[in-house]
Amino acid sequence: MAIETPREKLAKLTPREREVLALRCQGIEYKEIGERLYISIPAVKNHMGYIYVKLGIDYPTNVERMKALFEVYCPL
């Protein structure tokens, strides 16, 4: 089985997950993301959870997840 590139992993995200991720990559907090997209904070958290799993960065600590997110995926 071939290893997926970060771009291939990003392609698996839904349009809404891409919106949430784009805002998070700008450093916007969950509350404001929810306000901008007219969704609840728990919905934002759910989207981020799915994003972490799809991108393969569902690490045990938030610090590790955020480091991977901002170093690997946000620049794309």
C-alpha positions as CSV (number, residue, x, y, z in Angstrom):
1,M,0.0,0.0,0.0
2,A,1.4,3.4,-1.0
3,I,1.9,6.1,1.5
4,E,-0.4,9.1,1.0
5,T,1.0,12.5,0.6
6,P,-0.3,15.4,2.7
7,R,-2.1,16.7,-0.4
8,E,-3.8,13.4,-1.0
9,K,-4.9,13.4,2.7
10,L,-6.3,16.9,2.3
11,A,-8.3,15.9,-0.7
12,K,-10.2,13.5,1.5
13,L,-11.7,16.4,3.5
14,T,-15.3,17.5,2.9
15,P,-15.8,21.1,1.8
16,R,-17.0,22.1,5.3
17,E,-13.9,20.4,6.9
18,R,-11.7,22.4,4.4
19,E,-13.5,25.6,5.5
20,V,-12.9,24.9,9.2
21,L,-9.3,23.9,8.6
22,A,-8.6,27.0,6.6
23,L,-9.9,29.2,9.4
24,R,-7.9,27.2,12.0
25,C,-4.8,27.6,9.9
26,Q,-5.3,31.3,10.2
27,G,-5.0,30.9,14.0
28,I,-8.7,31.5,14.5
29,E,-10.1,29.9,17.7
30,Y,-13.1,27.5,17.7
31,K,-15.6,30.0,19.0
32,E,-14.9,32.5,16.2
33,I,-14.9,29.7,13.6
34,G,-18.3,28.7,14.8
35,E,-19.5,32.3,14.6
36,R,-18.1,32.8,11.1
37,L,-19.6,29.5,9.8
38,Y,-22.8,29.8,11.8
39,I,-22.2,26.5,13.6
40,S,-21.8,25.6,17.2
41,I,-18.5,25.2,19.0
42,P,-19.2,21.4,19.5
43,A,-19.7,21.2,15.7
44,V,-16.3,22.9,15.1
45,K,-14.7,20.4,17.6
46,N,-16.3,17.5,15.7
47,H,-15.1,18.8,12.4
48,M,-11.6,19.2,13.8
49,G,-11.7,15.6,15.2
50,Y,-12.6,14.2,11.8
51,I,-9.9,16.4,10.2
52,Y,-7.2,15.1,12.6
53,V,-8.2,11.5,11.9
54,K,-8.3,11.9,8.1
55,L,-5.0,13.7,8.1
56,G,-3.5,11.0,10.4
57,I,-2.6,13.4,13.1
58,D,-4.9,12.2,15.9
59,Y,-2.0,12.2,18.3
60,P,-2.6,11.9,22.1
61,T,-1.6,15.5,22.9
62,N,-3.0,18.7,21.5
63,V,0.6,20.1,21.3
64,E,1.6,17.3,18.9
65,R,-1.5,17.7,16.8
66,M,-1.2,21.4,16.5
67,K,2.5,21.2,15.6
68,A,1.8,18.7,12.8
69,L,-1.2,20.7,11.6
70,F,0.7,24.0,11.4
71,E,4.0,22.5,10.1
72,V,2.7,20.1,7.5
73,Y,-0.9,21.0,6.4
74,C,-1.4,24.7,6.9
75,P,1.3,25.7,4.5
76,L,-0.5,23.7,1.8
